[in-house]
Structures are given as structure tokens and as C-alpha cells.
């Protein structure tokens, strides 16, 4: 009988040890997942911050706009759940914003006209919510994508191409008028 009690105690201790080990592994997995999630959020934030610093150095944006634009990333999880789908949506929006700002900066440097981009960024910042609670799902799904599109400036047309097209069309019109006049004279 004592052997059965000792065997039962050993079995219970073994089961308790296994349960504790499994529970610790589960907690470590949850912590690792949270750490990975936070690292991804940090990477999104640092990419946007780096692009904003580039724009700041190029004197395209004002220093006070940096914090307001950075609030897009920092306020994302104020109202929304911490899920992988939401994080992926934040990454997509941030990448779209960074690529738009990059292409517009390159365009401004190429054309040496930064004022239209400055105006568009000023409008973009003025349309951002002033309170963290307003950075909700509707803002990120509907308003922010259309605001990002508004940052884009118009590409100036090449002036030599426009003049050549105008000269060609004028020559075509005058040739058509000459041919019409010749036909009218021969009929008379």
C-alpha cells in the first residue's frame, strides 16, 4: 500500500513539473510574440521618422509637422486591437506614405520646385485629427488613404514637347487650309 501512495505522489509531482514547464513555455511564446509585434511597430515608426527627418533637412516640412505626422503611427493602436491584421494594415499605410513622400521629394529636387509639395504637406497635416481617439478605423481605412493621394503634386509637362506639338498642329492646320483653298479655286 505504501508503494502505491509513493508511486501516486511521484506521478503527481511529475505531472505538476510537466504542467509548470508547459505553462512557462507558453508564457515565453506569448512574450516573444509581443516582443516581435512591438519590434514591427517600432520599425514602422522609425522608417516614417527617418523619411520625415529627410524632409525636414530638405526644408520641405516644418519641425512642428514631424510630430503631427508621426502621430499617425503612434496613435494607430489607441482605438484598435493589437492584431497582426491591424499591424499589417499600419505597415501598408506607412509604406504608402513613405513611398509617396520619397517620390514627391525626388520630384521636388528634380524640378527644383518644393512649394507645391510644401503646400500639399501643410494641407495633409491640417486634415489630421487633433485628438488621439479620432485615429480610429474609419480614419485609417477611408480618410488617410485619400489624404496620402492628396500629397502628390502634378508633374510639370516638358515645355519643348508641348511647343513641338503646337508647331506640328499649326503646320497641319495651315496645310489643310491651303489644300481647301486650292480645291475651292479650281472649282470656281
Secondary structure by P-SEA (a helix, b strand, c coil): caaaaaaaaaaaaaaaaaaaaaaaaaaaaaaaaaaaaaaaaaaaaaaaaaaaaaaaaacccccccccccccccccccccccccaaaaaaaaaaaaaaaaaaaaaaaaaaaaccaaaaaaaaaaaaaaccccccccccccccccaaaaaaaacccccccaaaaaaaaaaaaaaaaaaaaaaaaaaaaac
